[in-house]
Amino acid sequence: MGDTVAYAEQYQEAYGASEYAAAGATALGVAEEQRHLVAYAPLVKRIVRQLNSQVSGAIDRDDMEQIGLMGLLEALRRYGVPDQSFGSYASLRIRGAILDELRRQDWRPRAVRQESHRLRDSVRALTRRLGREPQEAEIMAALKLTPEAYQQYQLAENAELIASFDDILQESLGQADSAPSPEEQLMVRRSLEQALRALDEREQRVVQMYYEFELSYKEIAVVLDLSDARVCQLNKMALGKMKAMLQDR
């Protein structure tokens, strides 16, 4: 409990007590706002733990938690009194706040991005040559990658795709100062469900475990008895398909 209570204190330290009091003039009120921050602090921690494994320490974990907390606070102020739908809405805002900061800091150096693009082009060329999706061993052999290097490539590819996929979800929910209406939430949910049903069973499970249950790739790999790199690959393929479907709507 001590860790979660400290979240409200962290926010006051970040913004200053006077700024927090001024900013706290919301429909919820400062005391109620802090109570909800404490209640949903475990959500912030889960998302930070999940994302932290994918960005190679680009941002300190404590800083990520503070950014996530600010995303949670923004979600509370847009949404109002939390209900059963607030958790999924807040998750998107928390994740979005952290991803925005990662992009702002340009967390992947140019040389790393160029190498990732080179590997991506090589995988596409291999796919065309084989006439099918190559297996992990074939990719590593063709590109002369160690298992560790291949996993880093998959993580980097996924981080980029997750950021762009979350952007589409953010746009679907709108960027207004208020929470999306129940009708808007229902439309987004139906669109996501339709896109999810278009995936094969294993891709569906990976996406659900990542977004709904907020498991890390390593945890998903244990559940599905797959390698971390294979989970990354499945998630990348699934999100790519869902992104294409949502953009076509």
Rosetta blueprint (number, residue, H / E / L):
1 M L
2 G H
3 D H
4 T H
5 V H
6 A H
7 Y H
8 A H
9 E H
10 Q H
11 Y H
12 Q H
13 E H
14 A H
15 Y H
16 G L
17 A H
18 S H
19 E H
20 Y H
21 A H
22 A H
23 A H
24 G L
25 A L
26 T L
27 A L
28 L L
29 G L
30 V H
31 A H
32 E H
33 E H
34 Q H
35 R H
36 H H
37 L H
38 V H
39 A H
40 Y H
41 A H
42 P H
43 L H
44 V H
45 K H
46 R H
47 I H
48 V H
49 R H
50 Q H
51 L H
52 N H
53 S L
54 Q L
55 V L
56 S L
57 G L
58 A L
59 I L
60 D L
61 R H
62 D H
63 D H
64 M H
65 E H
66 Q H
67 I H
68 G H
69 L H
70 M H
71 G H
72 L H
73 L H
74 E H
75 A H
76 L H
77 R H
78 R H
79 Y H
80 G L
81 V L
82 P L
83 D L
84 Q L
85 S L
86 F H
87 G H
88 S H
89 Y H
90 A H
91 S H
92 L H
93 R H
94 I H
95 R H
96 G H
97 A H
98 I H
99 L H
100 D H
101 E H
102 L H
103 R H
104 R H
105 Q L
106 D L
107 W L
108 R L
109 P L
110 R H
111 A H
112 V H
113 R H
114 Q H
115 E H
116 S H
117 H H
118 R H
119 L H
120 R H
121 D H
122 S H
123 V H
124 R H
125 A H
126 L H
127 T H
128 R H
129 R H
130 L H
131 G L
132 R L
133 E L
134 P L
135 Q L
136 E H
137 A H
138 E H
139 I H
140 M H
141 A H
142 A H
143 L H
144 K L
145 L L
146 T L
147 P H
148 E H
149 A H
150 Y H
151 Q H
152 Q H
153 Y H
154 Q H
155 L H
156 A H
157 E H
158 N H
159 A H
160 E H
161 L H
162 I H
163 A H
164 S H
165 F H
166 D H
167 D H
168 I H
169 L H
170 Q H
171 E H
172 S H
173 L H
174 G L
175 Q L
176 A L
177 D L
178 S L
179 A L
180 P L
181 S L
182 P H
183 E H
184 E H
185 Q H
186 L H
187 M H
188 V H
189 R H
190 R H
191 S H
192 L H
193 E H
194 Q H
195 A H
196 L H
197 R H
198 A L
199 L L
200 D L
201 E H
202 R H
203 E H
204 Q H
205 R H
206 V H
207 V H
208 Q H
209 M H
210 Y H
211 Y H
212 E H
213 F L
214 E L
215 L L
216 S L
217 Y H
218 K H
219 E H
220 I H
221 A H
222 V H
223 V H
224 L H
225 D L
226 L L
227 S L
228 D H
229 A H
230 R H
231 V H
232 C H
233 Q H
234 L H
235 N H
236 K H
237 M H
238 A H
239 L H
240 G H
241 K H
242 M H
243 K H
244 A H
245 M H
246 L H
247 Q H
248 D L
249 R L
